[in-house]
Amino acid sequence: MPVIPKPDQVAIAQHLIEHLAGRVGIDVWTRPESAIILPDRDPCEHCDDVVTVMRELVSLNSMLSVTRYDLDRHADRAAQEGIDRAPTTVLRGHGARVHFVGYFSGLLFPVFVDTLVLVGAGAAPLQAESRATLAGLTAPISLELLVAPYDPLSAYMIRLASALAVEQHAIRFTAIEMSEFPVFAAQRSLTEVPTTVINGRRFTGLFSEVELVEQIRRIVAGEQEPVIRERTAASPYFTAEQARAMAAASAQESAPPEQPPAGLFVPGR
């Protein structure tokens, strides 16, 4: 049984035919589940799901290819590429690399498909001022987004950050779907999404294109003053288990007494 419903596969295939302009390599890093529970590491609950989804996507367009790696067996390569968590999906094309950590379901799946198209194009729809600023940033830049599949603000920020990474290859962009990594989220003291981390400096909430480009420029230049943003909206962080519990409670409350609870879409399920 496919993970992506057949009607959606047809729509995605048509979208890729119309918009995918170049080849994209997809690397999927997974790790076999250990029989030993490790309290300091989240299990890879969705490793097989991610592999299945990537194979289904690749089957929809000949310009896509997928390679699977084992995080333990290919440890040297993983260390070289800075990959330390499973599942991690890397999109490669035209010199750009975009990393997605976790299972990008819910509101984040359309963003993943959009990023495929961006990487395949090798260009991003950015303002001329942004392009000029990014062109002057040649030092390596770490741009990390902590996101969740129920949050539309996370989806917006991934689109923006992916565009910057496609435009400027010095930016190493990683989006991490945090709802399936509660141990990691606790280690990072995460309470809201989206959270942006630029070369180790942490910011919560939305950035516009101009604001994010300027914040990156200031950090690279060693300036401590943060950008004053018009909006800093953010959403509360919930684990996948908490999201499922809230969805079940909401369904129970909204269902008529004589009927069973209505089904709701739950991210990651």
Backbone torsions as a table, in degrees:
resi	resn	phi	psi	omega
1	MET	NA	128.0	-177.8
2	PRO	-69.3	149.2	175.0
3	VAL	-76.3	-42.2	175.5
4	ILE	-86.0	119.4	-179.5
5	PRO	-56.1	146.7	-176.5
6	LYS	-54.0	-45.0	178.3
7	PRO	-59.8	-37.1	177.9
8	ASP	-68.6	-36.5	177.6
9	GLN	-60.5	-41.1	179.1
10	VAL	-62.9	-44.4	-179.5
11	ALA	-65.7	-41.8	179.9
12	ILE	-66.2	-42.6	179.1
13	ALA	-58.3	-43.8	179.3
14	GLN	-65.6	-40.3	177.8
15	HIS	-61.3	-42.7	-180.0
16	LEU	-67.9	-38.7	176.9
17	ILE	-59.4	-40.6	-175.5
18	GLU	-79.2	-27.9	-168.2
19	HIS	-123.7	-22.0	-177.1
20	LEU	-77.4	115.6	-171.7
21	ALA	-101.0	-14.2	-177.4
22	GLY	-152.3	171.7	-177.0
23	ARG	-71.0	144.2	176.2
24	VAL	-132.2	124.5	173.3
25	GLY	-91.6	136.2	-179.0
26	ILE	-117.5	116.5	174.9
27	ASP	-102.7	127.7	179.1
28	VAL	-115.2	119.7	-179.9
29	TRP	-104.0	121.2	179.7
30	THR	-127.4	175.3	178.7
31	ARG	-147.6	130.1	178.2
32	PRO	-61.3	144.7	178.7
33	GLU	-68.1	136.0	178.3
34	SER	-89.0	144.1	176.2
35	ALA	-71.3	-17.3	179.8
36	ILE	-95.5	126.6	177.4
37	ILE	-76.2	122.8	179.7
38	LEU	-103.0	110.8	-174.1
39	PRO	-66.4	-17.9	-177.8
40	ASP	-99.2	8.9	-177.9
41	ARG	-143.6	134.9	176.7
42	ASP	-74.3	141.3	176.8
43	PRO	-70.8	157.6	179.0
44	CYS	-91.3	75.9	-174.6
45	GLU	-66.7	-29.0	-172.0
46	HIS	-113.9	19.8	-179.6
47	CYS	-58.0	-48.1	-178.9
48	ASP	-66.8	-36.5	178.2
49	ASP	-61.5	-44.0	-179.0
50	VAL	-63.3	-43.8	179.0
51	VAL	-60.7	-43.9	-179.8
52	THR	-62.5	-45.0	-179.8
53	VAL	-62.6	-43.4	-179.7
54	MET	-63.8	-39.4	177.8
55	ARG	-65.7	-37.6	177.1
56	GLU	-65.7	-41.2	177.5
57	LEU	-62.6	-45.2	-178.7
58	VAL	-61.6	-33.2	179.9
59	SER	-68.5	-13.5	-176.0
60	LEU	-89.8	-13.7	-178.2
61	ASN	-155.8	133.0	-175.0
62	SER	-72.0	-12.9	179.0
63	MET	-85.4	0.3	177.0
64	LEU	-106.1	142.0	174.8
65	SER	-140.0	152.2	-177.6
66	VAL	-131.1	140.5	175.0
67	THR	-130.5	132.6	-179.6
68	ARG	-101.9	136.1	177.3
69	TYR	-125.1	148.8	175.5
70	ASP	-99.2	124.1	-174.3
71	LEU	-62.9	-28.4	178.9
72	ASP	-86.8	-47.1	-178.1
73	ARG	-69.3	-29.2	179.2
74	HIS	-110.5	44.5	-174.0
75	ALA	-62.0	-38.9	-179.0
76	ASP	-63.9	-44.7	179.1
77	ARG	-65.8	-39.7	178.7
78	ALA	-61.1	-43.2	179.0
79	ALA	-63.9	-39.9	179.4
80	GLN	-62.8	-36.4	-178.2
81	GLU	-93.9	0.7	177.5
82	GLY	71.1	32.4	-179.6
83	ILE	-104.4	121.7	-175.0
84	ASP	-133.5	10.2	-176.5
85	ARG	-142.5	142.7	179.2
86	ALA	-119.3	142.7	-2.2
87	PRO	-83.3	143.2	172.5
88	THR	-124.0	131.4	177.7
89	THR	-114.7	127.0	-179.4
90	VAL	-113.3	126.1	175.0
91	LEU	-100.2	127.4	-176.5
92	ARG	-124.8	132.3	175.5
93	GLY	-177.1	136.7	177.2
94	HIS	56.0	31.7	178.4
95	GLY	86.7	-7.7	179.7
96	ALA	-92.8	150.1	176.2
97	ARG	-137.7	127.4	178.1
98	VAL	-124.7	128.5	-176.2
99	HIS	-105.8	131.4	172.5
100	PHE	-118.9	122.1	178.8
101	VAL	-106.6	124.0	-179.9
102	GLY	108.0	-172.9	-177.5
103	TYR	-101.6	107.1	-172.4
104	PHE	-87.2	85.5	-179.5
105	SER	-107.8	-169.8	175.8
106	GLY	58.1	-136.1	-177.6
107	LEU	-68.9	-13.9	-175.7
108	LEU	-88.3	-16.0	-178.5
109	PHE	-67.2	-44.5	175.7
110	PRO	-59.4	-33.4	178.0
111	VAL	-65.3	-40.0	178.0
112	PHE	-59.8	-45.0	179.3
113	VAL	-64.1	-41.1	177.0
114	ASP	-60.9	-37.9	-180.0
115	THR	-68.0	-37.0	172.9
116	LEU	-52.8	-46.3	-178.4
117	VAL	-65.8	-41.8	178.4
118	LEU	-60.7	-48.0	-178.9
119	VAL	-63.6	-39.2	178.5
120	GLY	-66.0	-31.7	179.5
121	ALA	-77.3	-30.6	-177.4
122	GLY	72.0	15.0	179.5
123	ALA	-150.9	155.2	-176.6
124	ALA	-129.2	148.3	-178.9
125	PRO	-80.6	75.7	-178.7
126	LEU	-108.7	159.8	176.4
127	GLN	-67.9	153.2	-178.9
128	ALA	-59.6	-37.6	179.4
129	GLU	-64.5	-38.8	178.4
130	SER	-65.1	-43.8	179.0
131	ARG	-59.4	-43.6	-178.7
132	ALA	-64.4	-42.9	179.7
133	THR	-65.1	-45.2	-179.7
134	LEU	-64.0	-34.8	-179.7
135	ALA	-62.5	-27.6	-179.6
136	GLY	-85.6	-2.3	-178.3
137	LEU	-100.8	98.6	-175.6
138	THR	-104.8	-16.0	177.9
139	ALA	-72.2	148.8	177.9
140	PRO	-58.1	136.4	-178.0
141	ILE	-127.7	127.9	175.7
142	SER	-97.4	118.5	178.6
143	LEU	-121.8	115.0	-175.3
144	GLU	-123.4	135.8	176.7
145	LEU	-119.6	129.1	174.3
146	LEU	-101.7	117.5	-167.4
147	VAL	-134.7	175.2	177.9
148	ALA	-144.2	149.4	-173.2
149	PRO	-74.5	-12.1	179.8
150	TYR	-93.7	-0.9	-167.8
151	ASP	-109.7	113.3	178.9
152	PRO	-66.3	-25.9	177.9
153	LEU	-66.7	-36.8	176.7
154	SER	-62.3	-42.9	-180.0
155	ALA	-60.4	-43.9	178.8
156	TYR	-60.4	-46.3	-176.2
157	MET	-66.9	-34.5	177.4
158	ILE	-64.7	-43.8	178.0
159	ARG	-57.6	-45.0	-178.0
160	LEU	-66.3	-49.5	-177.3
161	ALA	-64.9	-37.2	177.4
162	SER	-62.0	-40.6	179.2
163	ALA	-61.9	-40.4	179.1
164	LEU	-65.4	-40.1	-178.8
165	ALA	-69.2	-33.2	176.9
166	VAL	-70.1	-36.6	-179.8
167	GLU	-73.6	-41.5	-176.2
168	GLN	-124.1	107.7	-173.8
169	HIS	-72.4	-10.2	175.0
170	ALA	-71.7	-14.8	178.7
171	ILE	-86.6	119.2	173.3
172	ARG	-96.0	106.1	-175.0
173	PHE	-102.9	130.7	176.9
174	THR	-131.9	124.8	172.8
175	ALA	-105.2	129.3	-177.6
176	ILE	-117.8	119.4	177.5
177	GLU	-80.2	102.8	-165.9
178	MET	-84.0	-15.5	-175.3
179	SER	-65.1	-25.4	179.5
180	GLU	-93.8	4.5	179.8
181	PHE	-125.2	65.0	-177.3
182	PRO	-62.7	-33.6	178.2
183	VAL	-65.9	-46.7	179.2
184	PHE	-63.5	-40.5	179.4
185	ALA	-62.2	-39.8	177.6
186	ALA	-66.1	-39.9	177.6
187	GLN	-62.4	-32.4	-179.9
188	ARG	-92.8	2.6	-179.9
189	SER	53.6	44.8	-176.0
190	LEU	-81.9	127.2	177.7
191	THR	-124.1	-19.3	-177.8
192	GLU	-140.9	152.0	174.6
193	VAL	-130.9	151.5	-5.2
194	PRO	-76.8	146.4	172.8
195	THR	-118.0	130.3	-177.5
196	THR	-109.0	133.5	178.2
197	VAL	-123.1	117.5	-178.4
198	ILE	-116.2	113.2	-177.8
199	ASN	47.3	40.9	176.4
200	GLY	90.6	-13.1	178.1
201	ARG	-90.7	135.3	-167.4
202	ARG	-110.8	137.2	-179.4
203	PHE	-138.7	139.3	-179.7
204	THR	-106.8	139.7	172.6
205	GLY	96.1	-171.6	-172.4
206	LEU	-73.7	148.2	164.4
207	PHE	-125.5	143.7	165.7
208	SER	-81.7	171.0	178.1
209	GLU	-56.8	-50.0	-178.3
210	VAL	-61.3	-41.5	-177.9
211	GLU	-66.5	-42.9	-177.7
212	LEU	-69.3	-42.0	178.2
213	VAL	-61.6	-42.5	179.9
214	GLU	-67.7	-37.3	178.6
215	GLN	-65.1	-40.2	176.5
216	ILE	-62.3	-45.3	-179.8
217	ARG	-58.8	-43.5	-178.4
218	ARG	-64.6	-41.4	-179.1
219	ILE	-66.7	-43.0	178.1
220	VAL	-62.1	-35.8	-179.4
221	ALA	-79.7	-4.8	179.7
222	GLY	82.7	14.7	179.5
223	GLU	-83.4	135.7	-176.2
224	GLN	-91.2	-21.0	-176.6
225	GLU	-69.2	121.4	179.7
226	PRO	-75.9	156.9	175.4
227	VAL	-69.3	136.4	174.2
228	ILE	-83.4	118.1	-174.8
229	ARG	-99.5	148.3	176.8
230	GLU	-66.1	-41.7	-179.6
231	ARG	-134.6	140.3	175.6
232	THR	-125.9	37.3	-177.2
233	ALA	-59.7	144.1	178.5
234	ALA	-149.7	164.4	178.2
235	SER	-117.5	151.3	176.4
236	PRO	-63.3	146.3	176.3
237	TYR	-87.1	131.6	174.0
238	PHE	-128.1	144.1	172.0
239	THR	-73.5	164.8	178.2
240	ALA	-59.4	-38.2	179.3
241	GLU	-64.8	-42.4	177.7
242	GLN	-64.9	-41.0	179.4
243	ALA	-62.4	-41.1	178.6
244	ARG	-64.4	-41.6	-179.3
245	ALA	-64.1	-42.1	179.7
246	MET	-67.9	-38.6	178.0
247	ALA	-64.1	-40.7	179.0
248	ALA	-65.1	-41.6	179.3
249	ALA	-65.4	-40.5	178.8
250	SER	-64.4	-40.6	178.5
251	ALA	-64.5	-39.6	-179.5
252	GLN	-64.5	-41.6	-178.0
253	GLU	-70.5	-34.6	-174.0
254	SER	-87.6	-16.0	-176.7
255	ALA	-75.9	142.3	174.4
256	PRO	-60.9	147.0	-176.3
257	PRO	-57.0	-32.9	-176.0
258	GLU	-85.5	-1.6	-178.2
259	GLN	-119.4	155.9	174.1
260	PRO	-68.8	160.9	179.9
261	PRO	-56.7	139.7	177.9
262	ALA	-71.5	142.5	178.6
263	GLY	-72.4	140.8	177.3
264	LEU	-122.6	148.6	174.0
265	PHE	-72.6	128.1	178.8
266	VAL	-117.6	122.7	-179.0
267	PRO	-53.5	137.7	173.9
268	GLY	82.1	4.2	-179.4
269	ARG	-118.6	NA	NA
